[in-house]
Amino acid sequence: MAKILQMPIQTGKIGVFDSGVGGLTVLREIMAHLPTESLLYFGDTARVPYGDRSQTELLRFVREIITWMQGQGVKMVVMACNTSSALALETVRAEFDMPILGIILPGARAAAKAGRRIGVISTVATANSNAYKQAILEASPVAEVWQVGCPDFVPLIEKNRIDDPYTRAVATDYLKPLMAANIDTLVYGCTHYPHLAPLMEQILPPSIKVINPAQSLVSAMAKELDMLGLRNTQSKPDIDFYVSGDPIKFAKVSGQLMGFSSQVQPVSLSVLEGLAIAQSV
Ligand SMILES: N[C@H](CCC(=O)O)C(=O)O
């Protein structure tokens, strides 16, 4: 695939994407720690969940999204999605001429610093990729890592069923093997899961350190922006929200989860799919 060349500018937006509302937990950290940056959020809600997709499918989706974001003039792309980071990051980094950041490496490094017996909860695709295990062991060869795929979480979170006894039962079940392994650190290996924090805090013993990889990702973003001279110093940043599914539904759930309302615009799947076709010819 041919690389598309584009000169990024400091006032350009940072593109942040996920399959749905998960990336909002990353957006929250970016807003808190990089408050002068303008952001463009894309939720691929017509195709959520990503966690049971093949690598071929995910690569196609990620190429479409990044191509579309380039067309919007973003200066950097952040994969606010562990599944995409696990299965597509390396490939698309070589294909696009712009900084693309993933979430797994920053999360794995933070986990390796925090503990030795590390549990990672994630989508099934991320768990099967072993991306966290490899990255944690690279940072800390003495660590032990247990990975648990949690396929029921994303559909429940997309419906904001966090305060629901069923979700509590599902979470307790997923955490069982990690409790049995006596972990000292738990990684939210899916960006949807920090939305479950109120529930997790009730279930997990307080001795277990919880890692939200988004926090380390934001530090990596700050370094990269400085290194490339791309920090935005303008005082009035803005955020645009786009989804491939129903904008009204997304606005409602994101408002409930984040506590702020937003204008959400649609991007049709035919537009995204057309971009992938145009790129491959
Ligand atoms: N939030 C994404 C995707 C979850 C999904 O759509 O299954 C992740 O971090 O993996």
The ligand as an ORCA input file, in Angstrom:
! r2SCAN-3c Opt
* xyz 0 1
  N     -12.077     -1.260     23.750
  C     -11.404     -2.127     22.850
  C     -12.278     -3.015     21.979
  C     -13.224     -3.907     22.672
  C     -14.177     -4.608     21.712
  O     -14.764     -3.955     20.867
  O     -14.311     -5.852     21.829
  C     -10.189     -2.752     23.462
  O      -9.513     -2.082     24.213
  O      -9.824     -3.876     23.197
*
